[in-house]
């Protein structure tokens, strides 16, 4: 028996048209997601900074003044000759 080869033709699926409305809706969705992620990360960083400054107040980090115009609180008062 001689068999005949058969040919299968795959019909391309019709392409779905993308409208301007679809592009805008998708762009707004992506922008909204990125905005939400930025807000959440900003809140986390803010909380970390607030807790850090509550545990390490900035006043502790200041060096003593070396200005000749300011007096130290423990120094005796100086008399100015007039």
KAVEN-V838737 format. One record per residue. RES is the residue in one letter. PHI is phi in whole degrees, -180 to 180 (999 if undefined). PSI is psi in whole degrees, -180 to 180 (none if undefined). D_CENTER is the distance of its C-alpha to the mean C-alpha in Angstrom with 1 decimal. Layout:
RES;PHI;PSI;D_CENTER, RES;PHI;PSI;D_CENTER
//
This chain:
X;999;131;73.4, X;-99;125;71.4, X;-97;141;67.9, X;-92;133;66.2, X;-68;145;62.6, X;-115;145;60.3, X;-109;130;57.4, X;-105;123;54.2, X;-105;120;52.4, X;-91;117;48.8, X;-79;131;48.0, X;-66;142;44.5, X;-69;135;42.4, X;-63;132;42.0, X;-70;135;38.6, X;-79;129;36.6, X;-76;138;36.0, X;-104;121;32.5, X;-94;169;32.5, X;-62;-36;30.3, X;-61;-42;29.5, X;-63;-42;28.2, X;-65;-44;26.0, X;-67;-42;24.5, X;-63;-42;24.1, X;-66;-39;22.3, X;-66;-40;20.0, X;-66;-38;19.2, X;-63;-45;18.6, X;-66;-43;16.1, X;-63;-41;14.3, X;-63;-41;14.4, X;-65;-44;13.0, X;-65;-38;9.9, X;-65;-42;9.5, X;-64;-42;10.2, X;-63;-43;7.7, X;-64;-40;4.8, X;-65;-42;7.1, X;-65;-45;7.9, X;-65;-37;5.0, X;-64;-40;5.1, X;-66;-39;8.7, X;-65;-45;9.0, X;-64;-40;7.9, X;-63;-43;10.2, X;-63;-41;12.8, X;-64;-44;13.0, X;-66;-39;13.5, X;-64;-46;16.0, X;-64;-38;17.9, X;-63;-45;18.0, X;-72;-25;19.5, X;-72;-34;21.9, X;-84;-28;23.2, X;-127;80;23.3, X;-60;146;24.3, X;-63;-24;24.0, X;-64;-30;27.8, X;-69;-31;28.6, X;-82;-11;26.9, X;-75;138;29.0, X;-83;157;31.9, X;-67;152;35.3, X;-71;139;36.4, X;-114;15;38.7, X;-74;135;39.7, X;-72;-12;43.5, X;-91;-12;43.3, X;-110;142;41.8, X;-94;149;43.8, X;-76;148;42.8, X;-66;-26;43.3, X;-93;0;45.8, X;-83;145;47.8, X;-68;151;51.2, X;-64;141;51.6, X;-97;143;53.0, X;-95;136;56.0, X;-102;126;56.0, X;-75;136;59.4, X;-122;none;60.6
//
